[in-house]
Amino acid sequence: MTSPLDLPFATMDGQTTTLRELGGNRWLVVNVASACGATPQYAGLQHLHEAHEDLTVVGFPCNQFGGQEPGTHNEICEFAASKYAVTFPLMAKVEVNGPGRTPLFARLSQAADADGVSGDVRWNFEKFLIDEAGNVQRFSTRIAPDALPV
Protein backbone atom coordinates (compact mmCIF):
# COMPACT_ATOMS: atom_id res chain seq x y z
CA MET A 1 0.00 0.00 0.00
CA THR A 2 1.36 3.40 -0.97
CA SER A 3 2.22 5.73 1.90
CA PRO A 4 -0.04 8.79 2.18
CA LEU A 5 3.18 10.79 1.85
CA ASP A 6 3.55 9.63 -1.75
CA LEU A 7 -0.01 10.06 -3.05
CA PRO A 8 -0.12 12.79 -5.71
CA PHE A 9 -2.38 15.84 -5.65
CA ALA A 10 -2.65 19.11 -7.55
CA THR A 11 -1.16 22.40 -6.44
CA MET A 12 -2.87 25.76 -6.96
CA ASP A 13 -0.79 26.30 -10.11
CA GLY A 14 -1.84 23.00 -11.67
CA GLN A 15 1.35 21.06 -10.95
CA THR A 16 1.36 17.71 -9.17
CA THR A 17 3.16 17.10 -5.89
CA THR A 18 3.10 14.90 -2.78
CA LEU A 19 3.38 15.63 0.91
CA ARG A 20 6.91 14.22 0.93
CA GLU A 21 7.90 16.58 -1.91
CA LEU A 22 6.59 19.56 0.08
CA GLY A 23 9.25 18.86 2.71
CA GLY A 24 9.18 18.46 6.45
CA ASN A 25 9.14 15.50 8.78
CA ARG A 26 5.50 15.78 9.81
CA TRP A 27 2.50 17.08 7.92
CA LEU A 28 -0.81 18.49 9.10
CA VAL A 29 -3.36 18.10 6.31
CA VAL A 30 -6.54 20.15 6.70
CA ASN A 31 -9.58 20.60 4.46
CA VAL A 32 -10.17 24.34 4.65
CA ALA A 33 -12.99 26.72 3.75
CA SER A 34 -13.23 30.52 3.72
CA ALA A 35 -16.84 30.95 4.85
CA CYS A 36 -17.13 28.45 7.70
CA GLY A 37 -17.63 28.98 11.41
CA ALA A 38 -14.30 27.18 11.87
CA THR A 39 -12.45 29.46 9.41
CA PRO A 40 -10.69 31.33 12.29
CA GLN A 41 -8.72 28.09 12.77
CA TYR A 42 -6.55 29.38 9.92
CA ALA A 43 -4.79 31.56 12.53
CA GLY A 44 -3.95 28.59 14.74
CA LEU A 45 -2.80 26.55 11.76
CA GLN A 46 -0.49 29.38 10.71
CA HIS A 47 0.90 29.56 14.25
CA LEU A 48 1.69 25.82 14.19
CA HIS A 49 3.32 26.17 10.77
CA GLU A 50 5.59 28.94 12.11
CA ALA A 51 6.29 27.36 15.51
CA HIS A 52 7.41 23.89 14.36
CA GLU A 53 10.22 23.70 11.79
CA ASP A 54 9.59 20.01 11.13
CA LEU A 55 5.82 20.44 10.62
CA THR A 56 4.34 21.39 7.26
CA VAL A 57 0.72 22.50 7.40
CA VAL A 58 -1.04 21.86 4.08
CA GLY A 59 -4.48 23.30 3.33
CA PHE A 60 -6.86 21.70 0.86
CA PRO A 61 -9.77 23.99 0.01
CA CYS A 62 -13.03 22.06 -0.29
CA ASN A 63 -16.51 23.24 -1.24
CA GLN A 64 -18.37 20.05 -0.26
CA PHE A 65 -19.71 21.28 3.08
CA GLY A 66 -22.44 23.86 2.73
CA GLY A 67 -20.77 25.49 -0.27
CA GLN A 68 -18.43 27.30 2.12
CA GLU A 69 -15.45 27.46 -0.27
CA PRO A 70 -16.91 28.78 -3.54
CA GLY A 71 -13.96 30.99 -4.52
CA THR A 72 -11.37 30.61 -7.23
CA HIS A 73 -7.82 29.60 -6.39
CA ASN A 74 -6.72 33.23 -6.42
CA GLU A 75 -9.64 34.34 -4.22
CA ILE A 76 -8.91 31.58 -1.70
CA CYS A 77 -5.21 32.45 -1.48
CA GLU A 78 -5.90 36.18 -1.24
CA PHE A 79 -8.47 35.65 1.52
CA ALA A 80 -6.22 33.36 3.59
CA ALA A 81 -3.20 35.64 3.21
CA SER A 82 -4.98 38.94 3.88
CA LYS A 83 -7.27 37.81 6.71
CA TYR A 84 -5.02 35.26 8.49
CA ALA A 85 -1.50 35.93 7.13
CA VAL A 86 -1.34 32.33 5.87
CA THR A 87 2.01 31.33 4.39
CA PHE A 88 1.59 27.55 4.57
CA PRO A 89 0.86 25.86 1.24
CA LEU A 90 -2.70 25.81 -0.05
CA MET A 91 -3.37 23.19 -2.71
CA ALA A 92 -5.93 23.08 -5.49
CA LYS A 93 -9.55 22.75 -4.43
CA VAL A 94 -10.42 19.08 -3.82
CA GLU A 95 -13.27 16.76 -3.01
CA VAL A 96 -12.65 14.92 0.25
CA ASN A 97 -15.70 12.63 0.02
CA GLY A 98 -17.64 10.79 -2.66
CA PRO A 99 -16.65 9.41 -6.05
CA GLY A 100 -14.45 12.42 -6.85
CA ARG A 101 -12.47 12.13 -3.61
CA THR A 102 -8.72 12.59 -4.09
CA PRO A 103 -6.55 9.52 -3.38
CA LEU A 104 -4.90 11.32 -0.45
CA PHE A 105 -8.22 11.91 1.32
CA ALA A 106 -9.42 8.41 0.45
CA ARG A 107 -6.39 7.15 2.35
CA LEU A 108 -6.54 9.64 5.23
CA SER A 109 -10.25 9.00 5.82
CA GLN A 110 -9.43 5.39 6.76
CA ALA A 111 -7.88 6.67 10.01
CA ALA A 112 -10.11 6.87 13.08
CA ASP A 113 -10.20 9.86 15.42
CA ALA A 114 -10.13 9.64 19.24
CA ASP A 115 -13.85 8.76 19.23
CA GLY A 116 -13.22 5.86 16.84
CA VAL A 117 -14.86 7.62 13.89
CA SER A 118 -13.37 6.86 10.49
CA GLY A 119 -14.71 7.12 6.96
CA ASP A 120 -15.97 10.26 5.26
CA VAL A 121 -14.64 13.62 6.36
CA ARG A 122 -17.44 15.15 8.42
CA TRP A 123 -16.86 18.90 8.03
CA ASN A 124 -14.41 21.66 7.13
CA PHE A 125 -11.18 21.90 9.13
CA GLU A 126 -10.92 18.20 9.92
CA LYS A 127 -7.23 17.57 10.56
CA PHE A 128 -4.84 14.72 9.78
CA LEU A 129 -1.39 14.63 11.39
CA ILE A 130 1.00 12.39 9.47
CA ASP A 131 4.48 11.38 10.63
CA GLU A 132 7.44 10.51 8.40
CA ALA A 133 6.53 6.80 8.57
CA GLY A 134 3.10 7.60 7.10
CA ASN A 135 1.17 7.01 10.34
CA VAL A 136 -2.01 9.10 10.50
CA GLN A 137 -3.77 10.66 13.48
CA ARG A 138 -7.19 12.18 12.82
CA PHE A 139 -8.81 15.12 14.62
CA SER A 140 -12.31 16.50 14.26
CA THR A 141 -13.18 20.10 13.45
CA ARG A 142 -13.91 20.62 17.16
CA ILE A 143 -10.23 20.14 18.02
CA ALA A 144 -8.54 23.54 17.73
CA PRO A 145 -5.07 23.66 16.21
CA ASP A 146 -3.50 24.69 19.53
CA ALA A 147 -4.94 21.54 21.15
CA LEU A 148 -3.22 19.18 18.69
CA PRO A 149 -0.40 16.96 20.02
CA VAL A 150 2.31 18.51 17.87
MIDOSE-1310 file (N, C-alpha, C; in nm, 2 decimals, decimal comma, always signed):
residues 150
mtsp	+0,08/-0,12/+0,00/+0,00/+0,00/+0,00/+0,09/+0,12/+0,00; +0,06/+0,22/-0,09/+0,14/+0,34/-0,10/+0,12/+0,43/+0,03; +0,23/+0,48/+0,08/+0,22/+0,57/+0,19/+0,14/+0,70/+0,15; +0,07/+0,75/+0,25/+0,00/+0,88/+0,22/+0,09/+0,99/+0,18
ldlp	+0,22/+0,98/+0,22/+0,32/+1,08/+0,19/+0,35/+1,08/+0,04; +0,32/+0,97/-0,03/+0,35/+0,96/-0,18/+0,24/+0,97/-0,27; +0,12/+1,00/-0,22/+0,00/+1,01/-0,31/-0,01/+1,14/-0,37; -0,02/+1,15/-0,50/-0,01/+1,28/-0,57/-0,14/+1,36/-0,56
fatm	-0,12/+1,49/-0,56/-0,24/+1,58/-0,57/-0,19/+1,71/-0,64; -0,29/+1,79/-0,68/-0,26/+1,91/-0,75/-0,24/+2,03/-0,67; -0,14/+2,11/-0,71/-0,12/+2,24/-0,64/-0,21/+2,35/-0,70; -0,21/+2,47/-0,65/-0,29/+2,58/-0,70/-0,25/+2,61/-0,84
dgqt	-0,12/+2,59/-0,88/-0,08/+2,63/-1,01/-0,09/+2,52/-1,11; -0,16/+2,41/-1,07/-0,18/+2,30/-1,17/-0,07/+2,20/-1,18; +0,03/+2,21/-1,10/+0,13/+2,11/-1,09/+0,09/+1,99/-1,00; +0,16/+1,88/-1,01/+0,14/+1,77/-0,92/+0,25/+1,76/-0,82
ttlr	+0,22/+1,73/-0,69/+0,32/+1,71/-0,59/+0,27/+1,61/-0,49; +0,35/+1,58/-0,39/+0,31/+1,49/-0,28/+0,35/+1,56/-0,15; +0,30/+1,51/-0,04/+0,34/+1,56/+0,09/+0,49/+1,55/+0,11; +0,55/+1,44/+0,08/+0,69/+1,42/+0,09/+0,77/+1,53/+0,01
elgg	+0,72/+1,56/-0,11/+0,79/+1,66/-0,19/+0,78/+1,80/-0,14; +0,67/+1,82/-0,05/+0,66/+1,96/+0,01/+0,76/+1,98/+0,12; +0,82/+1,87/+0,17/+0,93/+1,89/+0,27/+0,87/+1,88/+0,41; +0,96/+1,86/+0,51/+0,92/+1,85/+0,64/+0,93/+1,70/+0,69
nrwl	+0,91/+1,68/+0,82/+0,91/+1,55/+0,88/+0,78/+1,51/+0,93; +0,69/+1,60/+0,94/+0,55/+1,58/+0,98/+0,46/+1,67/+0,90; +0,34/+1,63/+0,87/+0,25/+1,71/+0,79/+0,12/+1,71/+0,86; +0,05/+1,83/+0,86/-0,08/+1,85/+0,91/-0,17/+1,89/+0,79
vvnv	-0,25/+1,79/+0,75/-0,34/+1,81/+0,63/-0,47/+1,85/+0,68; -0,53/+1,96/+0,62/-0,65/+2,02/+0,67/-0,74/+2,05/+0,55; -0,87/+2,01/+0,55/-0,96/+2,06/+0,45/-1,01/+2,19/+0,50; -0,99/+2,30/+0,42/-1,02/+2,43/+0,46/-1,13/+2,50/+0,38
asac	-1,19/+2,60/+0,44/-1,30/+2,67/+0,37/-1,30/+2,82/+0,43; -1,33/+2,91/+0,34/-1,32/+3,05/+0,37/-1,45/+3,11/+0,44; -1,56/+3,04/+0,43/-1,68/+3,09/+0,49/-1,75/+3,00/+0,59; -1,67/+2,94/+0,67/-1,71/+2,84/+0,77/-1,70/+2,90/+0,91
gatp	-1,78/+2,86/+1,00/-1,76/+2,90/+1,14/-1,63/+2,86/+1,20; -1,56/+2,76/+1,14/-1,43/+2,72/+1,19/-1,32/+2,79/+1,11; -1,35/+2,88/+1,02/-1,25/+2,95/+0,94/-1,14/+3,02/+1,03; -1,17/+3,07/+1,15/-1,07/+3,13/+1,23/-0,96/+3,03/+1,27
qyag	-0,98/+2,91/+1,25/-0,87/+2,81/+1,28/-0,75/+2,83/+1,19; -0,77/+2,90/+1,08/-0,65/+2,94/+0,99/-0,54/+3,00/+1,08; -0,58/+3,09/+1,17/-0,48/+3,16/+1,25/-0,40/+3,06/+1,33; -0,46/+2,96/+1,40/-0,40/+2,86/+1,47/-0,31/+2,77/+1,39
lqhl	-0,36/+2,74/+1,27/-0,28/+2,65/+1,18/-0,15/+2,73/+1,13; -0,17/+2,86/+1,11/-0,05/+2,94/+1,07/+0,05/+2,94/+1,19; +0,00/+2,96/+1,31/+0,09/+2,96/+1,43/+0,17/+2,82/+1,43; +0,10/+2,71/+1,42/+0,17/+2,58/+1,42/+0,27/+2,57/+1,31
heah	+0,24/+2,62/+1,19/+0,33/+2,62/+1,08/+0,46/+2,70/+1,11; +0,44/+2,81/+1,18/+0,56/+2,89/+1,21/+0,64/+2,84/+1,33; +0,57/+2,78/+1,42/+0,63/+2,74/+1,55/+0,71/+2,60/+1,54; +0,68/+2,52/+1,44/+0,74/+2,39/+1,44/+0,81/+2,37/+1,30
edlt	+0,95/+2,38/+1,30/+1,02/+2,37/+1,18/+1,00/+2,24/+1,10; +0,97/+2,13/+1,18/+0,96/+2,00/+1,11/+0,82/+1,97/+1,07; +0,72/+2,06/+1,09/+0,58/+2,04/+1,06/+0,54/+2,13/+0,94; +0,49/+2,07/+0,84/+0,43/+2,14/+0,73/+0,28/+2,13/+0,73
vvgf	+0,22/+2,24/+0,75/+0,07/+2,25/+0,74/+0,04/+2,26/+0,59; -0,06/+2,18/+0,55/-0,10/+2,19/+0,41/-0,26/+2,20/+0,40; -0,30/+2,31/+0,34/-0,45/+2,33/+0,33/-0,50/+2,28/+0,20; -0,62/+2,22/+0,21/-0,69/+2,17/+0,09/-0,83/+2,23/+0,08
pcnq	-0,84/+2,34/+0,01/-0,98/+2,40/+0,00/-1,08/+2,30/-0,05; -1,20/+2,30/+0,01/-1,30/+2,21/-0,03/-1,44/+2,28/-0,02; -1,52/+2,26/-0,12/-1,65/+2,32/-0,12/-1,76/+2,23/-0,10; -1,74/+2,11/-0,04/-1,84/+2,01/-0,03/-1,93/+2,02/+0,10
fggq	-1,89/+2,11/+0,18/-1,97/+2,13/+0,31/-2,04/+2,26/+0,31; -2,16/+2,26/+0,27/-2,24/+2,39/+0,27/-2,20/+2,49/+0,17; -2,12/+2,45/+0,07/-2,08/+2,55/-0,03/-1,99/+2,66/+0,03; -1,91/+2,63/+0,14/-1,84/+2,73/+0,21/-1,70/+2,76/+0,16
epgt	-1,67/+2,71/+0,04/-1,55/+2,75/-0,03/-1,57/+2,76/-0,18; -1,65/+2,86/-0,21/-1,69/+2,88/-0,35/-1,59/+2,95/-0,44; -1,49/+3,01/-0,38/-1,40/+3,10/-0,45/-1,30/+3,03/-0,55; -1,24/+3,11/-0,63/-1,14/+3,06/-0,72/-1,01/+3,04/-0,64
hnei	-0,91/+2,98/-0,71/-0,78/+2,96/-0,64/-0,72/+3,09/-0,59; -0,73/+3,19/-0,68/-0,67/+3,32/-0,64/-0,75/+3,39/-0,53; -0,88/+3,38/-0,53/-0,96/+3,43/-0,42/-0,94/+3,36/-0,29; -0,92/+3,23/-0,29/-0,89/+3,16/-0,17/-0,76/+3,20/-0,11
cefa	-0,65/+3,21/-0,19/-0,52/+3,24/-0,15/-0,52/+3,39/-0,10; -0,58/+3,48/-0,17/-0,59/+3,62/-0,12/-0,66/+3,63/+0,01; -0,77/+3,56/+0,03/-0,85/+3,56/+0,15/-0,76/+3,51/+0,27; -0,70/+3,40/+0,25/-0,62/+3,34/+0,36/-0,50/+3,42/+0,40
asky	-0,44/+3,48/+0,30/-0,32/+3,56/+0,32/-0,36/+3,70/+0,39; -0,46/+3,76/+0,34/-0,50/+3,89/+0,39/-0,57/+3,89/+0,52; -0,65/+3,79/+0,55/-0,73/+3,78/+0,67/-0,65/+3,71/+0,78; -0,57/+3,61/+0,75/-0,50/+3,53/+0,85/-0,35/+3,52/+0,83
avtf	-0,29/+3,59/+0,74/-0,15/+3,59/+0,71/-0,09/+3,45/+0,69; -0,17/+3,37/+0,62/-0,13/+3,23/+0,59/-0,02/+3,23/+0,49; +0,09/+3,16/+0,53/+0,20/+3,13/+0,44/+0,22/+2,98/+0,41; +0,15/+2,90/+0,48/+0,16/+2,76/+0,46/+0,09/+2,72/+0,32
plma	+0,14/+2,61/+0,26/+0,09/+2,59/+0,12/-0,06/+2,55/+0,12; -0,13/+2,61/+0,03/-0,27/+2,58/-0,01/-0,27/+2,51/-0,14; -0,33/+2,40/-0,15/-0,34/+2,32/-0,27/-0,46/+2,35/-0,35; -0,47/+2,29/-0,47/-0,59/+2,31/-0,55/-0,72/+2,26/-0,47
kvev	-0,83/+2,32/-0,50/-0,96/+2,28/-0,44/-0,98/+2,13/-0,47; -1,02/+2,05/-0,37/-1,04/+1,91/-0,38/-1,18/+1,87/-0,33; -1,21/+1,74/-0,36/-1,33/+1,68/-0,30/-1,27/+1,58/-0,20; -1,32/+1,58/-0,08/-1,27/+1,49/+0,03/-1,36/+1,37/+0,05
ngpg	-1,47/+1,37/-0,01/-1,57/+1,26/+0,00/-1,63/+1,23/-0,13; -1,69/+1,11/-0,14/-1,76/+1,08/-0,27/-1,68/+1,02/-0,38; -1,74/+1,00/-0,49/-1,67/+0,94/-0,61/-1,55/+1,03/-0,66; -1,55/+1,16/-0,64/-1,44/+1,24/-0,68/-1,34/+1,27/-0,58
rtpl	-1,34/+1,20/-0,47/-1,25/+1,21/-0,36/-1,10/+1,19/-0,41; -1,01/+1,28/-0,37/-0,87/+1,26/-0,41/-0,81/+1,14/-0,34; -0,72/+1,07/-0,40/-0,66/+0,95/-0,34/-0,60/+0,98/-0,20; -0,54/+1,10/-0,18/-0,49/+1,13/-0,04/-0,60/+1,13/+0,06
farl	-0,71/+1,19/+0,03/-0,82/+1,19/+0,13/-0,89/+1,05/+0,14; -0,89/+0,98/+0,04/-0,94/+0,84/+0,04/-0,86/+0,76/+0,15; -0,73/+0,78/+0,14/-0,64/+0,71/+0,24/-0,65/+0,77/+0,38; -0,65/+0,90/+0,39/-0,65/+0,96/+0,52/-0,78/+0,93/+0,59
sqaa	-0,89/+0,92/+0,52/-1,02/+0,90/+0,58/-1,04/+0,76/+0,64; -0,94/+0,67/+0,61/-0,94/+0,54/+0,68/-0,90/+0,55/+0,82; -0,83/+0,65/+0,86/-0,79/+0,67/+1,00/-0,91/+0,70/+1,09; -0,91/+0,65/+1,21/-1,01/+0,69/+1,31/-0,96/+0,80/+1,40
dadg	-1,05/+0,88/+1,44/-1,02/+0,99/+1,54/-1,03/+0,93/+1,68; -1,01/+1,01/+1,78/-1,01/+0,96/+1,92/-1,15/+0,90/+1,96; -1,25/+0,93/+1,89/-1,38/+0,88/+1,92/-1,41/+0,75/+1,84; -1,31/+0,71/+1,76/-1,32/+0,59/+1,68/-1,39/+0,61/+1,55
vsgd	-1,42/+0,73/+1,51/-1,49/+0,76/+1,39/-1,39/+0,76/+1,27; -1,42/+0,69/+1,17/-1,34/+0,69/+1,05/-1,44/+0,70/+0,93; -1,38/+0,70/+0,81/-1,47/+0,71/+0,70/-1,48/+0,86/+0,65; -1,59/+0,89/+0,59/-1,60/+1,03/+0,53/-1,56/+1,14/+0,62
vrwn	-1,49/+1,24/+0,56/-1,46/+1,36/+0,64/-1,60/+1,42/+0,67; -1,61/+1,47/+0,80/-1,74/+1,52/+0,84/-1,77/+1,66/+0,82; -1,66/+1,75/+0,82/-1,69/+1,89/+0,80/-1,55/+1,96/+0,77; -1,56/+2,09/+0,74/-1,44/+2,17/+0,71/-1,35/+2,16/+0,83
fekf	-1,22/+2,18/+0,81/-1,12/+2,19/+0,91/-1,10/+2,06/+0,99; -1,13/+1,95/+0,93/-1,09/+1,82/+0,99/-0,94/+1,81/+0,97; -0,87/+1,75/+1,06/-0,72/+1,76/+1,06/-0,66/+1,62/+1,06; -0,55/+1,60/+0,98/-0,48/+1,47/+0,98/-0,34/+1,50/+1,00
lide	-0,28/+1,45/+1,11/-0,14/+1,46/+1,14/-0,07/+1,34/+1,09; +0,03/+1,35/+1,01/+0,10/+1,24/+0,95/+0,25/+1,25/+0,98; +0,30/+1,14/+1,03/+0,45/+1,14/+1,06/+0,53/+1,09/+0,94; +0,66/+1,09/+0,95/+0,74/+1,05/+0,84/+0,74/+0,90/+0,80
agnv	+0,68/+0,82/+0,89/+0,65/+0,68/+0,86/+0,52/+0,66/+0,79; +0,44/+0,77/+0,77/+0,31/+0,76/+0,71/+0,20/+0,73/+0,80; +0,22/+0,73/+0,93/+0,12/+0,70/+1,03/+0,03/+0,82/+1,04; -0,10/+0,80/+1,05/-0,20/+0,91/+1,05/-0,28/+0,92/+1,18
qrfs	-0,29/+1,04/+1,24/-0,38/+1,07/+1,35/-0,48/+1,16/+1,29; -0,61/+1,14/+1,33/-0,72/+1,22/+1,28/-0,78/+1,30/+1,39; -0,82/+1,42/+1,36/-0,88/+1,51/+1,46/-1,00/+1,58/+1,40; -1,11/+1,59/+1,48/-1,23/+1,65/+1,43/-1,22/+1,80/+1,42
tria	-1,31/+1,86/+1,35/-1,32/+2,01/+1,35/-1,32/+2,07/+1,48; -1,38/+2,01/+1,58/-1,39/+2,06/+1,72/-1,26/+2,08/+1,79; -1,16/+2,01/+1,74/-1,02/+2,01/+1,80/-0,95/+2,13/+1,74; -0,92/+2,23/+1,82/-0,85/+2,35/+1,77/-0,71/+2,32/+1,74
pdal	-0,65/+2,39/+1,65/-0,51/+2,37/+1,62/-0,42/+2,37/+1,74; -0,44/+2,46/+1,84/-0,35/+2,47/+1,95/-0,37/+2,35/+2,05; -0,47/+2,27/+2,03/-0,49/+2,15/+2,11/-0,44/+2,03/+2,05; -0,38/+2,04/+1,94/-0,32/+1,92/+1,87/-0,19/+1,88/+1,94
pv	-0,16/+1,75/+1,94/-0,04/+1,70/+2,00/+0,08/+1,71/+1,91; +0,12/+1,83/+1,87/+0,23/+1,85/+1,79/+0,35/+1,90/+1,87
